[in-house]
Amino acid sequence: MSLSEITEAIAKAEKYAGRAPGSVSLIAVSKKQPDARVEEVLDEGHRVFGENRVQEAAGKWPGFREKYDGIELHIIGPLQTNKVRQAMELAQAIHSVDRPKLAQTIARIAQEEGHCPDLFIQVNTGEEEQKAGILPKDADAFITECRGLDLPLRGLMCIPPVDEEPSLHFALLAKIAARNGLDGLSMGMSGDFERAIALGATHVRVGSAIFGDRAY
């Protein structure tokens, strides 16, 4: 699919779900993509991108920002505490706040720097051992803790298990967000973003459907 086909599909899904046009932000996931492919998407006018690794983002986006205005970068992969300062310098949003130590580090650096990106708490809705994220039963307490640190919480994020119906996980994430007064939902990827939009996604993370297969 092309970028225009994805944006069209998002607009259709918004309409079908009775959502306002433009209420869903498309994050083009550019991890492991060659610069030429990313540049093509920038040339088409898209400005919101997602990267998994801070190191890769640091090697790629300062150069693009010199050429293109208005780039909005989202860090969507696991974040180590020693990379927090660099992530906060680069990104407008971090989607993978998943443990108290990370939240405390972000809060400390935000105090020092006087600014903080929008934050999403990653919830491990499938309770998978190999996956990052706070467990659903611990989410309410962690949200309260983050608010106590005066962090700019935008919402929640999840990555459903590959072998389960994603809608169940999107619905669970939406329920946790609603009872905590959060309206940001970062959920839905190339194969299931329409279902995520139907259940309230505000940010969908689409990579391969825009860029094609990743260049490993």
C-alpha positions in Angstrom: 0.0 0.0 0.0 1.1 3.6 -0.6 1.0 6.4 2.0 -2.1 7.9 0.3 -3.9 4.5 0.4 -3.1 4.2 4.2 -4.4 7.8 4.9 -7.5 7.0 2.8 -8.1 3.8 4.8 -7.7 5.7 8.1 -10.2 8.4 6.9 -12.7 5.6 6.0 -12.2 3.9 9.4 -12.7 7.2 11.2 -15.9 7.8 9.4 -17.1 4.3 9.9 -16.5 4.6 13.7 -18.2 7.9 13.9 -14.9 9.7 14.7 -14.1 13.2 13.7 -12.0 13.5 10.5 -8.3 13.8 11.3 -8.7 12.5 14.9 -6.2 9.7 14.3 -2.5 10.5 13.9 -0.6 8.2 11.5 2.9 7.4 12.8 5.0 6.2 9.9 7.4 3.7 11.5 10.7 4.2 9.8 13.0 1.9 11.8 15.5 0.0 9.8 14.4 1.9 6.6 17.0 3.3 4.2 17.1 7.1 4.1 15.9 7.2 0.5 12.6 5.5 1.4 12.1 7.8 4.4 12.8 10.8 2.2 10.2 9.7 -0.3 7.6 9.7 2.4 8.8 13.1 3.6 8.6 14.4 0.0 4.9 13.3 0.0 4.3 15.7 2.8 4.1 13.3 5.8 5.8 14.6 9.0 5.0 12.1 11.9 7.4 9.3 12.2 8.3 6.5 14.8 11.6 5.0 15.7 12.3 2.0 17.9 15.9 2.8 18.8 17.2 6.1 20.1 20.6 5.5 18.5 19.1 4.9 15.0 16.9 8.0 15.5 19.9 10.1 16.4 21.7 9.1 13.3 18.8 9.9 11.0 16.6 12.7 12.1 18.8 15.7 12.8 19.8 15.6 9.2 16.2 15.3 7.9 15.2 18.2 10.2 17.7 20.4 8.5 15.9 19.8 5.2 12.3 19.4 6.3 10.2 21.6 8.6 7.6 20.3 11.1 8.9 16.8 11.8 7.3 15.1 14.8 9.3 12.1 16.1 7.9 9.4 18.3 10.1 6.9 20.2 8.0 3.7 20.2 10.5 1.0 21.2 11.9 0.0 24.7 13.8 2.8 26.3 16.9 2.3 28.5 17.3 4.8 31.3 20.8 5.8 30.0 19.2 6.9 26.7 16.4 9.0 28.2 18.2 12.4 27.9 19.0 11.8 24.2 15.4 10.5 23.6 14.0 13.7 25.2 16.2 15.9 23.0 15.1 14.1 19.8 11.5 13.2 20.3 8.1 14.9 20.7 6.6 11.8 22.2 7.8 8.6 24.0 5.3 5.6 23.8 7.2 3.1 25.9 7.1 4.3 29.5 6.9 0.9 31.2 8.4 1.0 34.7 8.9 3.3 37.7 12.6 3.7 37.3 12.1 5.0 33.7 9.4 7.4 34.8 11.5 8.7 37.6 14.5 9.3 35.3 12.3 11.1 32.8 10.8 13.3 35.6 14.3 14.2 36.9 15.6 15.1 33.4 12.4 17.1 32.6 13.1 19.2 35.8 16.7 19.8 34.7 15.8 20.6 31.0 12.5 22.4 31.6 10.6 20.4 29.0 9.3 16.9 28.4 7.9 15.1 25.4 4.3 13.7 25.5 4.3 10.3 27.3 2.4 7.1 26.7 2.5 4.3 29.2 3.1 0.9 27.6 0.7 -1.7 29.0 1.5 -5.4 28.4 -2.1 -6.4 27.7 -1.2 -10.0 26.8 0.9 -10.4 30.0 3.7 -11.8 27.8 6.9 -12.5 29.7 9.2 -11.5 26.8 7.4 -8.2 26.2 7.9 -4.8 27.9 5.0 -3.0 29.6 3.3 -2.6 32.9 0.8 -5.4 33.7 -2.9 -4.4 33.4 -3.5 -5.0 37.1 -0.7 -2.5 37.9 -1.6 0.1 35.4 -3.9 2.3 37.6 -1.3 2.6 40.3 1.5 3.3 37.8 -0.6 6.0 36.1 -1.1 7.6 39.5 2.6 7.4 40.2 3.4 9.1 36.9 0.9 11.9 37.6 2.5 12.3 41.0 5.8 13.0 39.2 4.1 15.7 37.2 4.7 14.0 33.9 2.8 15.0 30.8 0.8 11.8 30.4 -0.9 11.7 27.0 -2.2 8.1 27.1 -1.5 4.4 26.9 0.1 2.1 24.3 0.0 -1.6 23.6 1.3 -4.3 21.3 -1.1 -7.2 21.3 0.2 -10.8 21.1 0.6 -11.9 17.5 -1.6 -15.0 17.9 -4.6 -13.4 19.6 -7.5 -11.2 18.3 -6.1 -7.7 18.7 -9.5 -6.1 19.3 -9.7 -7.7 22.7 -6.4 -6.0 23.7 -7.5 -2.6 22.1 -10.7 -2.8 24.1 -8.8 -3.5 27.4 -6.4 -0.6 26.8 -9.3 1.7 26.0 -11.0 0.6 29.3 -7.9 1.3 31.4 -7.5 4.7 29.7 -11.1 5.7 30.2 -11.2 4.9 33.9 -8.0 7.0 34.4 -9.2 10.0 32.4 -6.7 9.5 29.6 -7.7 10.1 25.9 -4.6 9.1 24.0 -4.5 5.5 22.7 -1.4 4.4 20.7 -2.6 1.1 19.2 -2.9 -0.6 15.9 -0.3 -1.4 13.3 -0.2 -2.3 9.6 -2.4 -5.4 9.9 -5.0 -4.1 12.3 -5.2 -0.3 12.4 -8.8 -0.2 11.2 -9.9 -2.3 14.2 -7.8 -0.1 16.5 -9.5 3.0 15.2 -13.0 1.4 15.7 -12.0 1.0 19.4 -10.7 4.5 19.9 -7.0 4.7 18.7 -5.7 8.2 18.5 -2.3 7.1 17.1 -1.7 4.2 14.8 1.9 2.9 14.1 2.3 1.7 10.5 5.6 0.7 9.0 5.7 -2.1 6.4 2.4 -1.1 4.8 3.9 2.3 3.9 7.6 1.5 3.4 7.5 -2.2 2.3 9.7 -4.8 4.0 12.4 -3.5 6.3 16.0 -3.5 5.2 17.8 -5.6 7.8 
